[in-house]
């Protein structure tokens, strides 16, 4: 029987990168909602992320989004982050807000538009060198809305050629991570709609190219944990964007819609070595807090991931293997369900206190007065993403 003491070393290794944009104002296509205390600069977004790490010990890095997080001095920004106890992590490119990208970017039929998009990614690589970041993450809005609008095959060829030029400029310790999304904002077809397309493109590039799996970027009913298993099996799962969905790409707090799905995903992550010391898998959140406060929203999210990781680690694997070998269908399922229904919250609270962290980070933040302090100090903040 697996005990909490048995799984503690694996929990110690868990790190979840926070997205800078999650701390800014966000909303839907209909409205961007302002929040008191909104960061006014990349530095303030990093400070908010550092507060999450201070209370949870789970979030030692902050992902950047370019151009939303542009600064004049990257060395100074890196030093500022380090002074707060966090690193600058994944650099996310943006080729979906300029007018020229109306019909695509890296997959566009116009070579001049592709050139602009490639150059943007090369600039991102320069920023990564200055910040010490390892990963360039690419998500593309490229696609079409109507049959016949463009050549599907030519767009894949254009994408492959564009990615090859970017990949060729990666540093020795840098990686390219290609995210997929099955629809939106393109509705007939998306140029990177699924894990198979991403896998095909990154496999053609080479060993420093991986797939990013966003948990909200799938059709309803998709068995996401199967995809996780397959990408780990193929050695091409580079990162997660954790969030939760009820209908489409909702970007809600991870685990909010289906905690059991999050458990199943993390079970396959652990089985596939995704939590091992030498794992290539980077955990990251990608969420838009539309109606909730940003810092506690991120705290809740990383705690949800940690809790389901602990439950997945508690699965009695010898008992599961024995039940599977005997084709004991209900017995095998029961082993998983026993772990899923285990309340690990008291043990995690004790574990945090043993590391000098608050037993209940959500309560600690609510009682700290930090949210009220930010609201009083930051006036007129809207530095972020969609409304920038």
C-alpha positions as CSV (number, residue, x, y, z in Angstrom):
1,X,0.0,0.0,0.0
2,X,1.5,3.3,-1.0
3,X,1.7,5.9,1.8
4,X,2.0,9.7,1.6
5,X,5.7,9.4,2.8
6,X,6.3,7.2,-0.3
7,X,5.1,9.9,-2.7
8,X,6.7,13.0,-1.0
9,X,9.9,12.9,-3.1
10,X,7.9,13.1,-6.3
11,X,5.8,15.9,-5.0
12,X,9.0,17.8,-4.1
13,X,9.9,17.8,-7.8
14,X,6.6,19.2,-9.0
15,X,6.8,22.7,-10.5
16,X,4.1,24.5,-12.3
17,X,4.9,27.5,-14.5
18,X,2.5,30.5,-14.2
19,X,1.4,32.5,-17.3
20,X,2.0,36.3,-16.9
21,X,-1.2,37.0,-18.8
22,X,-3.4,35.3,-16.2
23,X,-2.8,38.2,-13.8
24,X,-4.1,40.8,-16.2
25,X,-7.6,41.8,-17.1
26,X,-9.4,39.2,-19.3
27,X,-12.8,38.3,-20.6
28,X,-14.7,37.0,-23.6
29,X,-15.2,38.3,-27.1
30,X,-18.0,40.4,-25.6
31,X,-16.3,42.1,-22.7
32,X,-13.0,42.5,-20.9
33,X,-13.6,43.0,-17.2
34,X,-11.3,45.2,-15.1
35,X,-10.2,44.1,-11.7
36,X,-8.9,46.3,-8.9
37,X,-5.1,45.9,-8.5
38,X,-4.5,44.9,-12.1
39,X,-0.8,44.8,-12.9
40,X,0.4,47.8,-14.9
41,X,3.7,46.3,-16.1
42,X,5.4,43.0,-16.7
43,X,7.2,43.6,-13.4
44,X,3.9,43.7,-11.5
45,X,2.7,40.5,-13.2
46,X,5.9,38.8,-12.1
47,X,5.4,40.1,-8.6
48,X,1.9,38.6,-8.5
49,X,3.2,35.3,-9.8
50,X,6.0,35.4,-7.1
51,X,3.3,35.8,-4.4
52,X,1.7,32.5,-5.6
53,X,5.0,30.7,-5.3
54,X,5.7,32.3,-1.9
55,X,2.5,30.7,-0.6
56,X,2.5,27.4,-2.4
57,X,6.1,26.5,-3.2
58,X,4.8,25.2,-6.5
59,X,5.3,28.0,-9.1
60,X,9.0,28.9,-9.4
61,X,8.8,30.3,-13.0
62,X,6.7,32.8,-15.0
63,X,5.9,32.4,-18.7
64,X,6.1,35.5,-20.8
65,X,4.0,36.5,-23.8
66,X,5.5,38.6,-26.6
67,X,4.6,41.4,-27.3
68,X,2.4,41.7,-24.2
69,X,5.4,41.5,-21.9
70,X,8.0,43.6,-23.9
71,X,10.5,45.6,-21.9
72,X,13.6,47.5,-22.8
73,X,16.0,45.6,-20.6
74,X,15.6,41.9,-20.4
75,X,18.6,41.4,-18.1
76,X,17.0,43.8,-15.6
77,X,13.6,41.9,-15.8
78,X,15.4,38.7,-15.2
79,X,17.2,40.1,-12.2
80,X,13.9,41.5,-10.9
81,X,12.3,38.1,-11.1
82,X,15.2,36.4,-9.5
83,X,15.1,38.9,-6.7
84,X,11.5,37.8,-6.0
85,X,12.5,34.1,-6.0
86,X,11.2,33.1,-9.5
87,X,12.7,32.5,-12.9
88,X,11.5,33.7,-16.3
89,X,10.2,30.6,-18.2
90,X,8.6,29.8,-21.5
91,X,8.4,32.6,-24.1
92,X,5.0,32.5,-25.9
93,X,4.8,34.1,-29.4
94,X,1.8,36.1,-30.6
95,X,0.9,36.0,-34.3
96,X,-2.8,36.5,-34.0
97,X,-3.5,40.1,-33.2
98,X,-1.9,42.1,-36.1
99,X,-4.0,43.0,-39.1
100,X,-1.6,41.2,-41.4
101,X,-2.4,37.9,-39.7
102,X,-6.1,38.0,-40.6
103,X,-5.6,35.0,-42.9
104,X,-2.8,33.3,-41.1
105,X,0.8,33.8,-40.1
106,X,3.4,30.9,-40.4
107,X,1.0,29.1,-42.7
108,X,-0.1,32.2,-44.7
109,X,-0.1,32.0,-48.5
110,X,1.7,35.4,-48.7
111,X,5.5,35.0,-48.3
112,X,5.7,38.6,-46.9
113,X,3.3,37.7,-44.0
114,X,5.2,34.5,-43.3
115,X,8.4,36.5,-43.2
116,X,7.0,38.9,-40.6
117,X,5.8,35.9,-38.5
118,X,9.1,34.1,-38.7
119,X,11.0,37.3,-37.8
120,X,8.8,37.6,-34.7
121,X,9.7,34.2,-33.6
122,X,13.4,34.9,-34.2
123,X,13.0,37.9,-32.0
124,X,11.5,35.7,-29.3
125,X,14.5,33.4,-29.5
126,X,16.7,36.5,-28.8
127,X,14.6,37.3,-25.8
128,X,14.9,33.7,-24.6
129,X,18.7,34.0,-24.7
130,X,18.5,37.1,-22.6
131,X,16.1,35.7,-20.1
132,X,17.6,32.3,-19.8
133,X,14.3,30.7,-21.1
134,X,14.4,27.2,-22.5
135,X,11.1,26.9,-24.4
136,X,9.6,28.8,-27.3
137,X,5.9,27.9,-27.4
138,X,4.0,28.5,-30.6
139,X,0.2,28.5,-30.8
140,X,-1.3,29.6,-34.1
141,X,-4.7,31.0,-34.9
142,X,-4.0,30.1,-38.5
143,X,-6.8,28.4,-40.4
144,X,-9.8,29.0,-42.6
145,X,-13.5,29.5,-42.1
146,X,-14.9,28.1,-45.4
147,X,-14.2,25.1,-47.7
148,X,-12.2,26.2,-50.7
149,X,-10.9,29.3,-48.9
150,X,-7.3,28.2,-49.3
151,X,-5.3,25.1,-50.1
152,X,-5.1,22.9,-47.0
153,X,-2.0,21.1,-48.2
154,X,-0.1,24.3,-49.2
155,X,-0.7,25.7,-45.8
156,X,0.8,22.7,-44.2
157,X,3.8,23.0,-46.5
158,X,4.1,26.7,-45.6
159,X,3.9,25.9,-41.9
160,X,6.6,23.3,-42.2
161,X,9.0,25.6,-44.0
162,X,8.4,28.4,-41.5
163,X,9.0,26.1,-38.6
164,X,12.2,24.8,-40.1
165,X,13.7,28.3,-40.3
166,X,12.8,29.0,-36.7
167,X,14.0,25.6,-35.5
168,X,17.4,26.1,-37.2
169,X,18.0,29.1,-35.0
170,X,17.4,27.4,-31.6
171,X,20.3,27.5,-29.2
172,X,21.8,24.3,-27.8
173,X,19.6,24.3,-24.7
174,X,16.5,25.7,-26.3
175,X,13.3,23.9,-27.5
176,X,10.4,24.6,-29.8
177,X,7.0,23.5,-28.5
178,X,4.1,23.5,-30.9
179,X,0.6,23.8,-29.4
180,X,-2.6,22.6,-31.1
181,X,-6.3,23.6,-30.9
182,X,-9.1,22.0,-32.9
183,X,-11.0,25.2,-33.6
184,X,-11.3,28.9,-32.9
185,X,-10.8,31.5,-34.2
186,X,-10.8,29.4,-37.4
187,X,-13.9,27.4,-37.7
188,X,-13.7,25.3,-40.9
189,X,-10.1,24.1,-40.3
190,X,-7.2,25.0,-38.1
191,X,-3.7,24.5,-39.4
192,X,-2.6,22.7,-36.1
193,X,-5.9,21.2,-34.9
194,X,-4.8,18.1,-33.1
195,X,-1.9,16.2,-31.5
196,X,-1.3,14.2,-34.6
197,X,-0.6,17.3,-36.7
198,X,1.6,18.8,-34.1
199,X,3.5,15.5,-33.7
200,X,4.0,15.2,-37.5
201,X,5.4,18.8,-37.7
202,X,7.7,18.6,-34.7
203,X,8.9,15.1,-35.6
204,X,10.0,16.4,-39.0
205,X,11.9,19.2,-37.2
206,X,14.1,17.2,-34.9
207,X,14.9,16.3,-31.3
208,X,14.5,19.8,-29.9
209,X,10.9,20.1,-31.0
210,X,7.9,18.9,-28.9
211,X,4.1,19.0,-28.7
212,X,2.3,21.1,-26.1
213,X,-1.0,19.7,-24.8
214,X,-3.6,22.3,-23.7
215,X,-6.2,20.4,-21.7
216,X,-9.0,22.7,-23.1
217,X,-8.1,22.3,-26.8
218,X,-10.1,19.1,-27.6
219,X,-13.5,18.1,-28.9
220,X,-16.0,17.1,-26.3
221,X,-15.5,13.5,-25.2
222,X,-11.9,13.3,-26.3
223,X,-9.8,10.8,-24.2
224,X,-7.1,13.3,-23.3
225,X,-5.2,10.9,-21.1
226,X,-4.8,8.6,-24.1
227,X,-3.1,11.4,-26.0
228,X,-0.9,12.1,-23.0
229,X,0.1,8.4,-22.9
230,X,0.9,8.4,-26.6
231,X,3.0,11.5,-26.7
232,X,4.9,10.3,-23.7
233,X,5.4,7.0,-25.3
234,X,6.7,8.7,-28.5
235,X,9.0,11.0,-26.5
236,X,7.3,14.2,-27.8
237,X,5.3,15.6,-24.9
238,X,7.0,18.8,-24.1
239,X,4.6,20.7,-22.0
240,X,1.1,21.1,-20.6
241,X,-1.2,24.1,-20.6
242,X,-3.5,23.2,-17.7
243,X,-7.0,24.6,-17.6
244,X,-10.6,23.4,-17.5
245,X,-13.5,23.5,-19.9
246,X,-17.2,22.9,-20.0
247,X,-18.0,23.6,-23.6
248,X,-15.0,24.9,-25.7
249,X,-11.7,26.6,-24.8
250,X,-13.1,28.0,-21.6
251,X,-9.7,28.5,-19.9
252,X,-11.2,28.0,-16.4
253,X,-9.4,26.9,-13.3
254,X,-7.9,23.5,-13.9
255,X,-9.9,20.7,-12.4
256,X,-13.0,22.9,-12.0
257,X,-15.1,21.0,-14.6
258,X,-13.8,17.5,-14.2
259,X,-11.4,16.7,-11.4
260,X,-11.5,13.0,-12.3
261,X,-10.2,13.8,-15.8
262,X,-7.3,15.7,-14.2
263,X,-6.6,12.7,-12.0
264,X,-6.6,10.4,-15.0
265,X,-4.3,12.7,-17.0
266,X,-1.8,12.9,-14.1
267,X,-2.0,9.1,-13.6
268,X,-0.8,8.7,-17.2
269,X,1.8,11.4,-16.8
270,X,3.3,9.5,-13.8
271,X,3.1,6.2,-15.6
272,X,4.9,7.7,-18.6
273,X,7.7,9.2,-16.5
274,X,6.5,12.7,-16.9
275,X,7.3,13.5,-13.3
276,X,10.7,11.9,-13.3
277,X,13.8,13.9,-12.6
278,X,14.9,13.9,-16.3
279,X,11.4,14.4,-17.7
280,X,11.1,16.8,-20.7
281,X,7.5,17.7,-19.6
282,X,6.9,21.3,-18.4
283,X,3.8,21.9,-16.4
284,X,2.2,25.2,-17.0
285,X,-1.2,26.9,-16.4
286,X,-3.0,28.7,-19.2
287,X,-6.1,30.3,-17.8
288,X,-8.2,33.5,-18.1
289,X,-9.7,34.6,-14.8
290,X,-12.8,36.4,-16.0
291,X,-14.8,36.9,-12.8
292,X,-12.4,35.7,-10.0
293,X,-9.4,37.5,-8.5
294,X,-6.3,36.6,-10.3
295,X,-3.8,35.6,-7.6
296,X,-6.1,33.4,-5.6
297,X,-7.3,31.9,-8.9
298,X,-3.8,30.8,-9.7
299,X,-3.2,29.6,-6.1
300,X,-6.4,27.5,-6.4
301,X,-5.2,26.1,-9.7
302,X,-1.7,25.0,-8.7
303,X,-3.2,23.4,-5.5
304,X,-5.7,21.5,-7.7
305,X,-2.8,20.1,-9.8
306,X,-0.9,19.2,-6.7
307,X,-3.8,17.4,-5.1
308,X,-4.6,15.3,-8.1
309,X,-0.9,14.5,-8.6
310,X,-0.8,13.3,-5.0
311,X,-3.9,11.1,-5.6
312,X,-2.4,9.7,-8.8
313,X,0.8,8.9,-7.0
314,X,-1.1,7.0,-4.4
315,X,-2.5,4.4,-6.8
316,X,-1.5,0.9,-5.6
317,X,0.3,0.0,-8.7
318,X,1.2,-3.7,-7.8
319,X,-2.5,-4.2,-7.0
320,X,-3.5,-2.6,-10.2
321,X,-1.1,-4.7,-12.3
322,X,-2.3,-7.9,-10.6
323,X,-5.9,-7.0,-11.3
324,X,-5.1,-6.1,-15.0
325,X,-3.2,-9.4,-15.4
326,X,-6.2,-11.3,-14.1
327,X,-8.6,-9.3,-16.3
328,X,-10.4,-8.3,-13.1
329,X,-12.1,-5.3,-14.7
330,X,-14.0,-4.1,-11.6
331,X,-11.0,-4.8,-9.4
332,X,-8.6,-2.7,-11.6
333,X,-11.1,0.1,-11.8
334,X,-11.6,0.0,-8.0
335,X,-7.9,0.4,-7.4
336,X,-8.0,3.7,-9.4
337,X,-11.1,4.9,-7.7
338,X,-9.7,4.2,-4.2
339,X,-6.8,6.5,-5.0
340,X,-9.1,9.2,-6.6
341,X,-11.4,9.3,-3.5
342,X,-8.5,9.5,-1.0
343,X,-8.6,12.9,0.7
344,X,-5.0,14.0,0.6
345,X,-5.7,17.6,1.7
346,X,-4.8,17.1,5.4
347,X,-1.5,15.3,4.5
348,X,-0.7,18.1,2.0
349,X,-1.4,20.7,4.6
350,X,1.1,19.0,7.0
351,X,3.6,18.6,4.2
352,X,3.4,22.4,3.4
353,X,3.9,23.3,7.1
354,X,6.9,21.1,7.2
355,X,8.4,23.2,4.4
356,X,7.6,26.5,6.1
357,X,4.6,27.2,3.9
358,X,1.1,28.0,5.0
359,X,-1.0,24.9,5.6
360,X,-3.9,26.6,3.7
361,X,-2.5,29.0,1.1
362,X,-5.9,30.2,0.0
363,X,-6.8,31.1,3.6
364,X,-3.4,32.7,4.1
365,X,-3.8,34.9,1.1
366,X,-7.3,36.0,2.0
367,X,-6.2,36.9,5.5
368,X,-3.0,38.7,4.4
369,X,-4.7,41.8,3.1
370,X,-2.5,41.6,0.0
371,X,-5.4,41.9,-2.4
372,X,-6.7,45.1,-0.8
373,X,-3.1,46.5,-0.7
374,X,-2.8,45.9,-4.5
375,X,-6.2,47.5,-5.2
376,X,-5.1,50.6,-3.3
377,X,-1.7,50.9,-4.8
378,X,-2.3,50.0,-8.4
379,X,-4.6,52.5,-10.0
380,X,-5.4,52.5,-13.7
381,X,-3.8,49.1,-14.4
382,X,-4.7,47.4,-17.7
383,X,-1.3,46.1,-18.8
384,X,-2.0,42.6,-19.9
385,X,-3.2,40.9,-23.0
386,X,-6.5,41.0,-24.7
387,X,-7.4,44.6,-23.8
388,X,-3.8,46.0,-24.3
